[in-house]
Amino acid sequence: MATDPKLQKPSCLAKAIVSAIEGGIVGSIIGSLMACPAAISLGISGTALRLIFQGGVRSAFQLGGFLACFNGGICSMERLRDQRDAKNPFIVGGVMGVAGALPAYLMPLPSAPWSYRNGRALAGAGISSALLCSFFWSFSQSSKESHPTPVPAAPLPVQPQSDAPSQHMPELLAAAQAQPEPLRMDASVAPASGFPSTSSWNAAPHQLSSEESADTAPAVAEQLDDRWAHQPKEQLQDPWANK
């Protein structure tokens, strides 16, 4: 069942929440470190710890709110415009800048007295914030292009197996189970001279009785004597006797 690619993307609200949590953690660390010099000058006291805590909480809200509005706003603009370009962060940054400078425009603040009822200050805050957000977005895109996400390889097509091996399988099994017949020598073929016949190989040995062994013993002794008599006898000669 094919799923819609839009459903696979995380929602913009979830992206904004995750960005707020990450920005809050990083902002609290940065704010606490920036408040440490002033806290050290006060010494180890409750006022110093309170100063570090307030600096961490203030920075966490600022950075976490900025990242939540930035990432969540860009995601919403991409879904709304169905385009992913530099216009999305520019619009989001402009709105954030105007929204941040609006309290000083409506009422005088000691930190920014020039912004009270000043349209140019309000417009400048919106444009500067838009340009800053566009720079951050382009920087993040360049880092993603330098380290692209590996695309998984397409699966190889599965080739259907042919039925040819299954058709010849009974013949192969029959040939493997068949036992080869043992070699048999033809009785009509006479053995070569000097070799006993095959029938004598399997014959049981003949046991001689005492009378037969007594009769054959002298004959065998005479044959051995005749064999040694015909052989030439070696003569020992002393090579020093002739000298």
Contacts in CASP RR format, 6 or more apart in sequence:
PFRMAT RR
TARGET T0000
AUTHOR 0000-0000-0000
METHOD contacts of the structure
MODEL  1
MATDPKLQKPSCLAKAIVSAIEGGIVGSIIGSLMACPAAISLGISGTALR
LIFQGGVRSAFQLGGFLACFNGGICSMERLRDQRDAKNPFIVGGVMGVAG
ALPAYLMPLPSAPWSYRNGRALAGAGISSALLCSFFWSFSQSSKESHPTP
VPAAPLPVQPQSDAPSQHMPELLAAAQAQPEPLRMDASVAPASGFPSTSS
WNAAPHQLSSEESADTAPAVAEQLDDRWAHQPKEQLQDPWANK
12 72 0 8 1.000
12 73 0 8 1.000
12 75 0 8 1.000
12 76 0 8 1.000
12 79 0 8 1.000
13 72 0 8 1.000
15 71 0 8 1.000
15 72 0 8 1.000
15 75 0 8 1.000
16 68 0 8 1.000
16 69 0 8 1.000
16 71 0 8 1.000
16 72 0 8 1.000
16 73 0 8 1.000
16 75 0 8 1.000
17 68 0 8 1.000
19 64 0 8 1.000
19 67 0 8 1.000
19 68 0 8 1.000
19 70 0 8 1.000
19 71 0 8 1.000
19 72 0 8 1.000
20 64 0 8 1.000
20 65 0 8 1.000
20 67 0 8 1.000
20 68 0 8 1.000
21 64 0 8 1.000
22 64 0 8 1.000
22 67 0 8 1.000
23 60 0 8 1.000
23 63 0 8 1.000
23 64 0 8 1.000
23 65 0 8 1.000
23 67 0 8 1.000
24 60 0 8 1.000
24 61 0 8 1.000
24 63 0 8 1.000
24 64 0 8 1.000
24 65 0 8 1.000
25 60 0 8 1.000
26 63 0 8 1.000
27 56 0 8 1.000
27 59 0 8 1.000
27 60 0 8 1.000
27 62 0 8 1.000
27 63 0 8 1.000
27 64 0 8 1.000
28 56 0 8 1.000
28 57 0 8 1.000
28 59 0 8 1.000
28 60 0 8 1.000
29 56 0 8 1.000
30 56 0 8 1.000
30 59 0 8 1.000
30 63 0 8 1.000
31 55 0 8 1.000
31 56 0 8 1.000
31 58 0 8 1.000
31 59 0 8 1.000
31 60 0 8 1.000
32 52 0 8 1.000
32 53 0 8 1.000
32 55 0 8 1.000
32 56 0 8 1.000
32 59 0 8 1.000
34 55 0 8 1.000
34 59 0 8 1.000
35 51 0 8 1.000
35 52 0 8 1.000
35 54 0 8 1.000
35 55 0 8 1.000
35 56 0 8 1.000
36 52 0 8 1.000
38 51 0 8 1.000
39 48 0 8 1.000
39 49 0 8 1.000
39 51 0 8 1.000
39 52 0 8 1.000
40 48 0 8 1.000
42 48 0 8 1.000
42 51 0 8 1.000
66 96 0 8 1.000
69 92 0 8 1.000
69 96 0 8 1.000
70 89 0 8 1.000
70 92 0 8 1.000
70 93 0 8 1.000
70 96 0 8 1.000
70 133 0 8 1.000
70 136 0 8 1.000
73 88 0 8 1.000
73 92 0 8 1.000
74 88 0 8 1.000
74 89 0 8 1.000
74 92 0 8 1.000
74 137 0 8 1.000
77 87 0 8 1.000
77 88 0 8 1.000
77 91 0 8 1.000
77 92 0 8 1.000
78 84 0 8 1.000
78 88 0 8 1.000
81 87 0 8 1.000
81 88 0 8 1.000
86 134 0 8 1.000
86 137 0 8 1.000
86 138 0 8 1.000
88 137 0 8 1.000
89 130 0 8 1.000
89 133 0 8 1.000
89 134 0 8 1.000
89 136 0 8 1.000
89 137 0 8 1.000
90 130 0 8 1.000
90 131 0 8 1.000
90 133 0 8 1.000
90 134 0 8 1.000
91 130 0 8 1.000
92 133 0 8 1.000
93 126 0 8 1.000
93 129 0 8 1.000
93 130 0 8 1.000
93 132 0 8 1.000
93 133 0 8 1.000
93 134 0 8 1.000
94 126 0 8 1.000
94 127 0 8 1.000
94 129 0 8 1.000
94 130 0 8 1.000
94 133 0 8 1.000
96 126 0 8 1.000
96 129 0 8 1.000
96 133 0 8 1.000
97 125 0 8 1.000
97 126 0 8 1.000
97 128 0 8 1.000
97 129 0 8 1.000
97 130 0 8 1.000
98 122 0 8 1.000
98 125 0 8 1.000
98 126 0 8 1.000
98 129 0 8 1.000
100 125 0 8 1.000
101 115 0 8 1.000
101 121 0 8 1.000
101 122 0 8 1.000
101 124 0 8 1.000
101 125 0 8 1.000
101 126 0 8 1.000
102 122 0 8 1.000
103 109 0 8 1.000
104 111 0 8 1.000
104 112 0 8 1.000
104 115 0 8 1.000
104 116 0 8 1.000
104 121 0 8 1.000
105 115 0 8 1.000
105 116 0 8 1.000
105 117 0 8 1.000
105 118 0 8 1.000
105 119 0 8 1.000
105 121 0 8 1.000
105 122 0 8 1.000
107 116 0 8 1.000
108 116 0 8 1.000
109 115 0 8 1.000
109 116 0 8 1.000
112 121 0 8 1.000
114 121 0 8 1.000
115 121 0 8 1.000
115 122 0 8 1.000
115 125 0 8 1.000
185 198 0 8 1.000
187 199 0 8 1.000
190 197 0 8 1.000
191 197 0 8 1.000
191 198 0 8 1.000
208 216 0 8 1.000
END
